[in-house]
Amino acid sequence: MPSLAESVAPPGLAQSRAILIVDDHVDSADVIATALELHGHDARVAYDPLSALAMVSEFRPDVVIMEIDLPTVDGYELGAALRDHLPECRFIALTGHASGLSRLRSQWTGFHGYLSKPVGLEELLLAAGETRPSGMYPRPPEANHFPREPMTRRQRERCRIDLHESREVVRYWTTALVCTEAQLRLAVNEVGVNAEDVRRQLKK
């Protein structure tokens, strides 16, 4: 598979789309934009969240490819803000630190696709031209199988369940423990915060 830097325009170009790349890594953003332009797309680049927000007042992208590990405002928050301005736009998460949890979170927060760096040319072009609904990835990960998470499954299950954490953490536990949020909260209140104790309580 050719790298993005080595990509050349094929004889037959795909349908042209307006694409915004949001990435604070300048070289990465520029290479992705160049590859998309060589394949017939109108690609623009924003290197920070504020620039992206300002740009969409004039440039109306069909697709936004966005680094989720942005400084000051992460890609999940920026995606939510941009959707207010771009209700018909497709959002593709981009990250150099891929994990099962970040993939799940991007699904839950309405992204239409997920790319991990370094991005292959075919993968990039497929994501740019994809038409699946948000969160409908080809191979959504199982809740208890995060292939790149640093913790083992047993370590995750033994760790503290904090119901004041972010929504994706609560949703992880309800999925992993196969219960509703109300059941999870009741079990945690009754037995404490250890996941194994909560699991036993839920089975009663």
N, C-alpha and C positions, 0 to 999 in steps of 0.2 A: 504494500500500500504506500503510495507516495506521501511524503510529508507535505504539510501546508506550504512550506517555503518553496518546495519543488513543483508545486501544482501548476499545470498549464490548462488553458481553456480548451475544452473538447470541441469537436466540430459542431455538435448539436447542443445548444445551451438549454438548461431548464427554464421554466417560466420565471421571469425576473421578479424579485421581491425587494421591497425596501427593508433593510435590516440594520438595526442598531446594535453595536457591540459595546457593552459596558464592562470595562476591566481596568483596574488600576495598574496592571502590569503592561506598560506601554508596548513593549516588543510583541507580547502575546496578542494584544488587541490589534495591532497593526498587521501582523501576519494573517490573522483570521480575516480581517477586512479585505486584505489584498487577495486572498484565496477566493473569497466570495465574489469580489469584483471581477476576477478572471473568469468566473463561471456565470457572468451575466447579471449579477445582483447589484443593487444600489446600496452599498454598505457605508455606514458612518460610524464614527468612534467617539465615545465619551470615556474619559479616564477617571471620572469620579461621579458620585451620585448627584451632586448639584448640577453638574454639566449635563447629565442625562435628563434631569427634570426640565432644565431650560431648553434643551434641544427639541423636545417633543412638542413644543409650542409651534414649531415651524416644520420639523421633519416628522411625518406620520408613518412610523415603521409598521410593516406587516408582522415582523418578527423581531424580538429583542433577545439577544444572547447575552446573558448577564452573569458575571462572576458573583458567587454568593458570599465569598469571604471579603467583602469590600470594607474599607476603613470607615469609621464614623457611623455609617448606616449599612447594615448588611443587605444582601441581595433579596432576602425574603421581605424585609420592610420596604425596600425600594420597589420591588415588584408590586406590592400592594398599592403603593402611591402611584405608580405608573398606570396601573389598571384603571384608575379613576379617569385618566386622560385618554387611555387607549383600550376601550372595552372589547374591541374586536381583535386585538393584537395577540400573537402567540408568544409565550415566554419560555425560553430554554435556559435551564440552570447550567452554569459552568463552574468547575472547581478544580483546583490542583490538589485538594485533600479529600478525595472521594471516600465516602463511608456509607454503610447501609442506612444509618440514621439520617444523614444529610439527603440521601435519595428519597427516603420516606417523607422527610419534612418538605422537600420540594414538591412531592406529589400532593401532600395535604394542603399546601398553600397555593395550589393552582397552577404550577408550572406544567407545560406541555411536554417537556423533554428534559434530559439530563446528560451533560457531557463532562467527561473528566479529562484533564490535561495530562499529557499532550494529546491533542485532538487529531484523529486521522481525517484525511480529506473526505473519504466516502462517508464517514460518520457525520462530519460537519454538514455535508450537502444533503444527506438524508434528513437530518434534524431541521435544516432550513426549509425543506420542502414538505415536511410531514404535515398531516392533517388530522391526527388523532385528537380527541378531546383532552382537556387538561387532566393530568394525573394518570392517563392511560398509557403506561410504558409497556414495551414488548414483554419484559420479564420483571414484573414487580417483585421485590424481595419478600420472603416470608418474614413475619414479625420476629421470629426467634432465630433468624439466620442472617446476621449482618456480616458479610464476608470480609470486610476490611476494618471492622471495629476492633480496637486494641484489646478490649476485655473479652474473656471467654464467656460462654453462655451462663455457666454456673456463677461466675463473678457478677454478671449483670443481675441474675435472679436474687443474689444475696444482698445486693446493694440497697441503700435506703430509698424508699419510695417517698418522695416529697411532693405532696399535692399542691404546693404553692409554686412549683416549677412551671416552666413554659408548657404550652398546650401540647406540643409534640411529645414531651416526656410523659404526660398523663395519658395521651393516646397510645404511646408505646406500651405502657403497663396494662391498659384495658385490653389491648390486642394480645399481648403476650400471656396474660392471665385469663383470657377468654371471658370477659365480664363487661358489664356496663360501667360507666363512670360512677353511677349511684352505688352500685354494688361494691366497687373498688373503695369508694370513700367510706362506706359503712364498715367494710372489713378492716381498713386501716385504722379507723377509730376504735374498733373493738380489740384488735390484737397488736397494734403498734405499727412499725414501719418495715419490718423485715419481710422480703418478698415470699420466702418459703412459708412463713407463718400465715401471710395473707392468702396464699394459695390453698393451704389446708383449711382455712376458715371458709373460703369460697366453695369448697367441696362438700361442706356439711349440709 
